[in-house]
């Protein structure tokens, strides 16, 4: 089993409290579908390591930012990788 490391830059001038990581296996992600919510991270760093991936699979990721009222930003572009 391998791991996937995701990193991103925080939006400038924003009051981010959390990041949401969305992940799908095989199919491309729809925009911020709760069905694909994989992790919610505090804004203590802009890195996420997904150690739960399997060989010969394709994974798609998106990140959104949330403020203290849990208002969610638009998602990042989709990152896709095959293992």
Secondary structure, 3 states (H helix, E strand, C coil): CCCEEEECCCCCCCCCCEEEEEEEECCCCCCCCHHHEEEEEECCCCEEEECCCCCCCEEEEEEEEECCCCCECCCCCCEEEEC
